[in-house]
């Protein structure tokens, strides 16, 4: 499981350090794709395959399903860390997440997420955000 949060800076070439704890779990090659709420999602190959299988199980005659599949697959890139533990975030992914300099790399149980730090803080503390208790109450019927 991926847990915790780490603050890092994007360098001039668009690279960011992937925390060593996450690198160990992700493996040598992993997938970065646009994520929900304006972040980037990082999957190990195994988790990406599970996610891709879920996408492929959606009905191909459904326009929303096709759009979702296209959005995730067309934006996805495979990554490897360099000797300093950095990954290159292509410009289309940086644009999706509005990442310019400071990023928050967080664990999200089955994946890692990369957020622009200001967007992460706004998501967590912004107006209309739910408390932990409110979110748990809304999901109580799902076994949480």
C-alpha positions, 0 to 999 in steps of 0.5 A: 500500500502507498501511504504518506505524503512528500513535498518535492520541487520540479526541476527545470527539465520537468523531473521530480523525485519519486520518494524511495518508499514509493520507488521500492513498491512501484518497481522499475517501470511504472505508468503515469496517467492523468488522474481525477481532481486534476492530479496525476496517478502513478501505477505499478505495472500490476495495478495499471493492468488491473485498472486497464482491465476495468476500463476494457470491461466497460461497454465499447458502445457507450460514448462515456466509456470510450471517452474515459478509456481514451483520456486515461490511455492517451495520456499515459506514459511509462516511466523509470527513475533515473539514478537520482530517483527522479521521473520525467513528467511530460508537458501534457501531464504537467499541464493536466495537473497544473504543475509548475514547481512545487509538488506533493507526492502522496500515497493513495493505497493502490496508487501514488498521486502527484499534485501541484502543492497549491492544488493539493492544499486547496483540495484538502482545505478549500471551501466545500471540502468534506471532513473525514467524518462526512466522507465516511458517512457518505460512503457508509453503505459501501463498507467503509 
